[in-house]
Amino acid sequence: MEYLLKLLRSFHEKEEDKAQVDRFASLLTDRVIPQYPTMCEAGVKIRNSKATFPKAWRTIYEGLKRVGFFRCFIPHEHGGFGTSEESLYSYMELLGYSCPSLGIMFVAHGRAVDMILIGNSEDQKAIYLPRFADGEFGAIAMTEVEAGSDAGAIRFSAEQAGENYLFNGQKWFISNAGLASIYTIVVNTKKKKSPRALTAFLVENDVEGFSVEDLPEKDGLKLLPTGRLLFEDVTVSRKNMIGPEGRGLLLAMNVIDRGRIHIAGICCGLAYRIFDEIFDYSRKRVQFDHPLTSSQEISFKISDMYTQINAARGLCFYALRQMKTPFYRGSSSQAKLFASRMAADVARSGQIILGGRGYLRSNVVSLLSADARGMEYVEGTTNIQRMLISRELFRAQQ
Ligand SMILES: Cc1cc2nc3c(=O)[nH]c(=O)nc-3n(C[C@H](O)[C@H](O)[C@H](O)COP(=O)(O)OP(=O)(O)OC[C@H]3O[C@@H](n4cnc5c(N)ncnc54)[C@H](O)[C@@H]3O)c2cc1C
């Protein structure tokens, strides 16, 4: 962690930003990193519509609130810290290093916050942003059984009834299911398959007719609640509409661009943790009377791991610089595409260097390896990133 911390601190000029990185990192070092393997073993379950976490979670959650982590996603004028993009990115790397599930929880949370910011209703901002700042979790719900990569196929029915809408449908694979108290959700208000029929709303977790179910156990990301949201005749006020009717998909796609850089940051942190573990191990492990690092095959593999991590990090910083340009979507997709595959490759190299130990499920590199594989699906699969990159390339050529 020390080297990563030094590097991340060097990205910040202001002393207060460096101090915030330090506060956050010491919480992760003291409370999260030591608990990661046992928390993965216990996992999170959704019961009676609520996510039930291992015992250590309560202290972690209180610690995150104490260091003001929830405020980092909120602008100054709404009770937040107005944290810079570079700082937020650094926090994502630190989360990826410590517990990737926790990172994804905050990516989903951050996108719910962004949906409300981008929707730009002063009433919604005044009601919900202070609650997010105080530690309530948000979620973003798009995926349905029949509408995954093809979000334009969302069918979830929202029928207008006067000033309200009647929600009937299901979402699945939703991060923070059973944890969030505020869900941002993209639904179909026109009963036809068209991106223009999709509208975003926010829904609180205690509305009548709403429930949450667990999904079958995931391969990795054991601490991330991932569930199914069920709506049966749920009445949602028009006041809860985010942005104009028919613009839900557009709004969601815009906030997900930022999410992709954050996922890429988590991947860099995750891969760096594996690198740290392997670097240490390979110097200490002696076979044929020599440390593993005396073999060129092993030391070259370690050099490649390190270079790949920094290449992914470079793409993340490039994407952060493109934020206000027309090339933002393509560059955030490139960062996510490269970093998620890089994390899976680094994990595989790490497991090979560990030998048989790398095949033990309880080994931290095995746990991180299963987490890394999950990164290729979140915020759009690898092929969807390629699709977005090629669309931007061909549009630029016209
Ligand atoms: C851990 C985790 C957390 C998640 N969190 C959320 C969340 O918070 N909110 C949310 O809404 N969703 C969430 N998802 C869902 C995720 O966004 C979807 O799994 C993803 O969009 C892919 O959809 P799908 O699983 O239906 O796969 P499909 O869309 O069925 O795709 C299957 C395969 O086909 C490929 N494919 C599809 N279409 C094409 C094409 N035209 N060209 C080439 N290849 C194609 C895909 O890349 C993929 O490899 C989460 C998923 C996971 C695993």
PDBQT file of the ligand as one rigid body, heavy atoms in Angstrom, charges set to zero:
ROOT
HETATM    1  C1  LIG A 401     -21.240  -7.944 -10.378  1.00  0.00    +0.000 C 
HETATM    2  C2  LIG A 401     -22.238  -7.276 -11.272  1.00  0.00    +0.000 A 
HETATM    3  C3  LIG A 401     -22.822  -6.074 -10.875  1.00  0.00    +0.000 A 
HETATM    4  C4  LIG A 401     -23.766  -5.453 -11.702  1.00  0.00    +0.000 A 
HETATM    5  N1  LIG A 401     -24.353  -4.274 -11.277  1.00  0.00    +0.000 NA
HETATM    6  C5  LIG A 401     -25.350  -3.722 -12.036  1.00  0.00    +0.000 A 
HETATM    7  C6  LIG A 401     -26.048  -2.551 -11.561  1.00  0.00    +0.000 A 
HETATM    8  O1  LIG A 401     -25.771  -2.014 -10.495  1.00  0.00    +0.000 OA
HETATM    9  N2  LIG A 401     -27.070  -2.065 -12.342  1.00  0.00    +0.000 N 
HETATM   10  C7  LIG A 401     -27.422  -2.630 -13.530  1.00  0.00    +0.000 A 
HETATM   11  O2  LIG A 401     -28.346  -2.130 -14.162  1.00  0.00    +0.000 OA
HETATM   12  N3  LIG A 401     -26.758  -3.734 -14.003  1.00  0.00    +0.000 NA
HETATM   13  C8  LIG A 401     -25.749  -4.293 -13.282  1.00  0.00    +0.000 A 
HETATM   14  N4  LIG A 401     -25.086  -5.421 -13.734  1.00  0.00    +0.000 N 
HETATM   15  C9  LIG A 401     -25.496  -6.037 -14.988  1.00  0.00    +0.000 C 
HETATM   16  C10 LIG A 401     -24.515  -5.805 -16.117  1.00  0.00    +0.000 C 
HETATM   17  O3  LIG A 401     -24.565  -4.457 -16.500  1.00  0.00    +0.000 OA
HETATM   18  C11 LIG A 401     -24.900  -6.788 -17.252  1.00  0.00    +0.000 C 
HETATM   19  O4  LIG A 401     -24.543  -8.104 -16.812  1.00  0.00    +0.000 OA
HETATM   20  C12 LIG A 401     -24.217  -6.446 -18.553  1.00  0.00    +0.000 C 
HETATM   21  O5  LIG A 401     -24.736  -5.245 -19.062  1.00  0.00    +0.000 OA
HETATM   22  C13 LIG A 401     -24.388  -7.549 -19.602  1.00  0.00    +0.000 C 
HETATM   23  O6  LIG A 401     -25.720  -7.919 -19.748  1.00  0.00    +0.000 OA
HETATM   24  P1  LIG A 401     -26.117  -9.471 -19.737  1.00  0.00    +0.000 P 
HETATM   25  O7  LIG A 401     -25.533 -10.083 -18.503  1.00  0.00    +0.000 OA
HETATM   26  O8  LIG A 401     -27.581  -9.587 -19.921  1.00  0.00    +0.000 OA
HETATM   27  O9  LIG A 401     -25.346 -10.123 -20.963  1.00  0.00    +0.000 OA
HETATM   28  P2  LIG A 401     -25.822 -10.076 -22.518  1.00  0.00    +0.000 P 
HETATM   29  O10 LIG A 401     -26.212  -8.716 -22.896  1.00  0.00    +0.000 OA
HETATM   30  O11 LIG A 401     -26.787 -11.180 -22.768  1.00  0.00    +0.000 OA
HETATM   31  O12 LIG A 401     -24.461 -10.425 -23.267  1.00  0.00    +0.000 OA
HETATM   32  C14 LIG A 401     -23.915 -11.746 -23.294  1.00  0.00    +0.000 C 
HETATM   33  C15 LIG A 401     -22.587 -11.708 -24.038  1.00  0.00    +0.000 C 
HETATM   34  O13 LIG A 401     -22.800 -11.312 -25.389  1.00  0.00    +0.000 OA
HETATM   35  C16 LIG A 401     -22.026 -10.152 -25.681  1.00  0.00    +0.000 C 
HETATM   36  N5  LIG A 401     -22.813  -9.298 -26.593  1.00  0.00    +0.000 N 
HETATM   37  C17 LIG A 401     -24.094  -8.865 -26.441  1.00  0.00    +0.000 A 
HETATM   38  N6  LIG A 401     -24.459  -8.138 -27.499  1.00  0.00    +0.000 NA
HETATM   39  C18 LIG A 401     -23.405  -8.090 -28.358  1.00  0.00    +0.000 A 
HETATM   40  C19 LIG A 401     -23.165  -7.508 -29.632  1.00  0.00    +0.000 A 
HETATM   41  N7  LIG A 401     -24.092  -6.794 -30.277  1.00  0.00    +0.000 N 
HETATM   42  N8  LIG A 401     -21.944  -7.654 -30.195  1.00  0.00    +0.000 NA
HETATM   43  C20 LIG A 401     -20.989  -8.386 -29.575  1.00  0.00    +0.000 A 
HETATM   44  N9  LIG A 401     -21.161  -8.993 -28.375  1.00  0.00    +0.000 NA
HETATM   45  C21 LIG A 401     -22.353  -8.846 -27.777  1.00  0.00    +0.000 A 
HETATM   46  C22 LIG A 401     -21.747  -9.477 -24.352  1.00  0.00    +0.000 C 
HETATM   47  O14 LIG A 401     -20.568  -8.705 -24.392  1.00  0.00    +0.000 OA
HETATM   48  C23 LIG A 401     -21.608 -10.685 -23.439  1.00  0.00    +0.000 C 
HETATM   49  O15 LIG A 401     -20.318 -11.200 -23.522  1.00  0.00    +0.000 OA
HETATM   50  C24 LIG A 401     -24.127  -6.048 -12.946  1.00  0.00    +0.000 A 
HETATM   51  C25 LIG A 401     -23.517  -7.242 -13.342  1.00  0.00    +0.000 A 
HETATM   52  C26 LIG A 401     -22.588  -7.856 -12.525  1.00  0.00    +0.000 A 
HETATM   53  C27 LIG A 401     -21.957  -9.159 -12.971  1.00  0.00    +0.000 C 
ENDROOT
TORSDOF 0
